[in-house]
Amino acid sequence: MSRIRKYLFQCYPVEGNVWRIIIPISLFIGLFIIVFQPFGLSDLESDYKFLILTGFGLVTFIILILNLILIPSLLPGIFKEEKWTVLKELFFLLWILFTVGLGNLLYSSWTMEFRLTISNILIFQSYTLAIGIIPITFLTLFKQNYLKRKNMASAGQLSSVLDKRNSENNEALLIRIASDNEKDGLSVNVHDLLFIKSDGNYITTGYFKNGKLNRVLLRNTMKYAVDLMVPFPFIFQCHRSWLINLHKITGVSGNSQGLRIVIEGFEEDIPVVRNKTSELRRRITGNAPDEP
């Protein structure tokens, strides 16, 4: 039981391009209904039968847009990738199945005078659940394991490169990170910089001083920090909230959501957003300049 619980609460990647789900599934449902005409639809007599059957695919299309685009945009806090798990993914997919079944029931009542009774609601939901639960569960678990293995392999390759990498040039390059209040600020050798993390209108700068990790909180934005670090290609934005010093990476790990970076002397793993993975690999493997 503990293994199952641990597995269900593992991180699960949020789909970046929901149209890759919406369009194929909608087309599949529409074609399936037209070709096989299940649940007594083959007995339907109407001059508009083809249009009515096609409508099931359209209903699915609309329901998926509501669930995969509208709801996440209205409730972004719930759908944060770092908090999304296998269990949440399964429950959300069950919710989608329920709403698709309900939508098809309402559509059937409108186009074919299908009665809205408790019995018919249960029948529609049981049909939808029976058709969708097995492939959805399989695809959820398959995707989670596939991405986990893929990212772990990628992390292993990057870690090997890091182990073999030559020591970098630590020639002093002093920069000043300012604060909006013009009173505070930080002057630091850019090679001693570990990371810059944003939190709203503040940034936390982590750096080495006398061999120890120091952190300074300044009132400023990530955009300011990114612009400030443009002359230093080895300072890399791996996430919307993180800038890291590539020379201070000691390891890379991977899970189903993507890569995570281990920085020298820092206890917290740093996430890499998926659209930055290729660039990170390019930087670490030496195909991009990493010295100013």
Secondary structure as the mmCIF struct_conf table of DSSP 4:
data_model
#
loop_
_struct_conf.conf_type_id
_struct_conf.id
_struct_conf.beg_label_comp_id
_struct_conf.beg_label_asym_id
_struct_conf.beg_label_seq_id
_struct_conf.end_label_comp_id
_struct_conf.end_label_asym_id
_struct_conf.end_label_seq_id
HELX_RH_AL_P HELX_RH_AL_P1 SER A 2 LEU A 8
TURN_TY1_P TURN_TY1_P1 PHE A 9 PHE A 9
BEND BEND1 GLN A 10 GLN A 10
STRN STRN1 CYS A 11 CYS A 11
HELX_LH_PP_P HELX_LH_PP_P1 PRO A 13 GLU A 15
BEND BEND2 GLY A 16 GLY A 16
TURN_TY1_P TURN_TY1_P2 VAL A 18 VAL A 18
HELX_RH_AL_P HELX_RH_AL_P2 TRP A 19 PHE A 36
TURN_TY1_P TURN_TY1_P3 PRO A 38 GLY A 40
HELX_RH_3T_P HELX_RH_3T_P1 LEU A 41 ASP A 43
TURN_TY1_P TURN_TY1_P4 ASP A 47 TYR A 48
HELX_RH_AL_P HELX_RH_AL_P3 LYS A 49 ILE A 65
HELX_RH_PI_P HELX_RH_PI_P1 LEU A 66 LEU A 70
HELX_RH_AL_P HELX_RH_AL_P4 ILE A 71 LEU A 74
TURN_TY1_P TURN_TY1_P5 PRO A 76 PHE A 79
HELX_RH_3T_P HELX_RH_3T_P2 GLU A 81 LYS A 83
STRN STRN2 THR A 85 THR A 85
HELX_RH_AL_P HELX_RH_AL_P5 VAL A 86 MET A 112
HELX_RH_AL_P HELX_RH_AL_P6 ILE A 118 LYS A 164
HELX_LH_PP_P HELX_LH_PP_P2 ARG A 165 ASN A 169
STRN STRN3 LEU A 174 ALA A 178
TURN_TY1_P TURN_TY1_P6 ASP A 180 ASN A 181
BEND BEND3 GLU A 182 LYS A 183
STRN STRN4 GLY A 185 ASN A 189
HELX_RH_3T_P HELX_RH_3T_P3 VAL A 190 ASP A 192
STRN STRN5 LEU A 193 ASP A 199
TURN_TY1_P TURN_TY1_P7 GLY A 200 ASN A 201
STRN STRN6 TYR A 202 LYS A 209
TURN_TY1_P TURN_TY1_P8 ASN A 210 GLY A 211
STRN STRN7 LYS A 212 ARG A 219
HELX_RH_AL_P HELX_RH_AL_P7 MET A 222 LEU A 228
TURN_TY1_P TURN_TY1_P9 MET A 229 PRO A 231
TURN_TY1_P TURN_TY1_P10 PRO A 233 PHE A 234
STRN STRN8 ILE A 235 HIS A 239
TURN_TY1_P TURN_TY1_P11 ARG A 240 SER A 241
STRN STRN9 TRP A 242 ASN A 245
HELX_RH_3T_P HELX_RH_3T_P4 LEU A 246 LYS A 248
STRN STRN10 ILE A 249 ASN A 255
TURN_TY1_P TURN_TY1_P12 SER A 256 GLN A 257
STRN STRN11 GLY A 258 ILE A 263
TURN_TY1_P TURN_TY1_P13 GLU A 264 GLY A 265
BEND BEND4 GLU A 268 GLU A 268
STRN STRN12 ILE A 270 PRO A 271
HELX_RH_3T_P HELX_RH_3T_P5 ARG A 274 LYS A 276
HELX_RH_AL_P HELX_RH_AL_P8 THR A 277 ILE A 284
TURN_TY1_P TURN_TY1_P14 THR A 285 GLY A 286
BEND BEND5 ASN A 287 ALA A 288
#
